[in-house]
Amino acid sequence: MVDAADRAVEGVRAAIRAVEALSDPMDRLRAASVLLREWPDIHRTVREVRQQAVLTLQRQGLSNAAIGRLIGTSGQRVGQIARGE
């Protein structure tokens, strides 16, 4: 079963594959360069989205261990994510 999260991740992967598939090397170079230049901001945004999701789930009463099981990591790591580490 494919859920909204899987579709969102696949959309990002598809966008990267689209850059890879650009036939003109100059277009491919420009697109890849823009993505790499913007990557620190993109990375920061994804980390903030993850942190806010963890904080929301904690407020809803889920333990760090339970959240960790959802994403395949430890409860300790979930605590670090919640703190922005």
C-alpha positions as CSV (number, residue, x, y, z in Angstrom):
1,M,0.0,0.0,0.0
2,V,1.4,3.4,-1.0
3,D,0.6,6.2,1.3
4,A,1.0,10.0,1.1
5,A,4.5,9.9,2.6
6,D,5.6,7.3,0.0
7,R,4.1,9.4,-2.8
8,A,5.9,12.6,-1.5
9,V,9.3,10.8,-1.3
10,E,8.8,9.3,-4.8
11,G,8.0,12.8,-6.2
12,V,11.3,14.1,-4.9
13,R,13.1,11.1,-6.4
14,A,11.3,11.5,-9.7
15,A,12.4,15.1,-9.9
16,I,16.0,14.1,-9.3
17,R,15.7,11.4,-12.0
18,A,14.2,14.1,-14.4
19,V,17.4,16.2,-13.9
20,E,19.5,13.1,-14.5
21,A,17.6,12.4,-17.7
22,L,18.0,15.8,-19.3
23,S,19.5,15.0,-22.7
24,D,21.4,18.3,-23.0
25,P,24.5,18.3,-20.8
26,M,24.4,22.0,-20.3
27,D,20.8,21.8,-19.0
28,R,21.8,18.8,-16.8
29,L,24.7,20.8,-15.5
30,R,22.7,23.9,-14.7
31,A,19.9,22.0,-13.1
32,A,22.3,19.9,-11.0
33,S,24.3,23.0,-10.0
34,V,21.1,24.8,-8.9
35,L,20.1,21.8,-6.7
36,L,23.5,21.5,-5.2
37,R,23.7,25.3,-4.5
38,E,20.3,25.2,-2.8
39,W,20.9,21.8,-1.1
40,P,21.9,23.3,2.3
41,D,18.5,25.1,2.5
42,I,16.7,22.1,1.2
43,H,18.4,19.9,3.8
44,R,17.6,22.4,6.6
45,T,13.9,22.5,5.5
46,V,13.6,18.7,5.5
47,R,15.2,18.5,8.9
48,E,12.8,21.1,10.3
49,V,9.8,19.3,8.8
50,R,11.0,16.1,10.5
51,Q,11.6,17.8,13.8
52,Q,8.1,19.4,13.8
53,A,6.5,16.1,13.0
54,V,8.3,14.5,15.9
55,L,7.3,17.3,18.3
56,T,3.7,17.0,17.1
57,L,3.7,13.2,17.7
58,Q,5.2,13.8,21.1
59,R,2.4,16.3,22.0
60,Q,-0.1,13.7,20.8
61,G,1.4,11.3,23.5
62,L,3.6,9.0,21.5
63,S,6.8,8.1,23.2
64,N,10.2,8.5,21.6
65,A,10.5,4.7,21.4
66,A,7.2,4.5,19.5
67,I,8.2,7.2,17.1
68,G,11.5,5.6,16.6
69,R,9.8,2.3,15.6
70,L,7.8,4.2,13.0
71,I,10.9,5.5,11.3
72,G,13.4,2.7,12.0
73,T,15.6,4.4,14.6
74,S,16.0,4.5,18.4
75,G,14.0,6.5,20.9
76,Q,17.3,8.2,21.8
77,R,17.7,9.4,18.2
78,V,14.1,10.6,18.2
79,G,15.0,12.7,21.3
80,Q,17.9,14.2,19.4
81,I,15.7,15.0,16.4
82,A,13.2,16.7,18.7
83,R,16.0,18.9,20.0
84,G,17.2,19.7,16.5
85,E,20.3,17.7,16.7
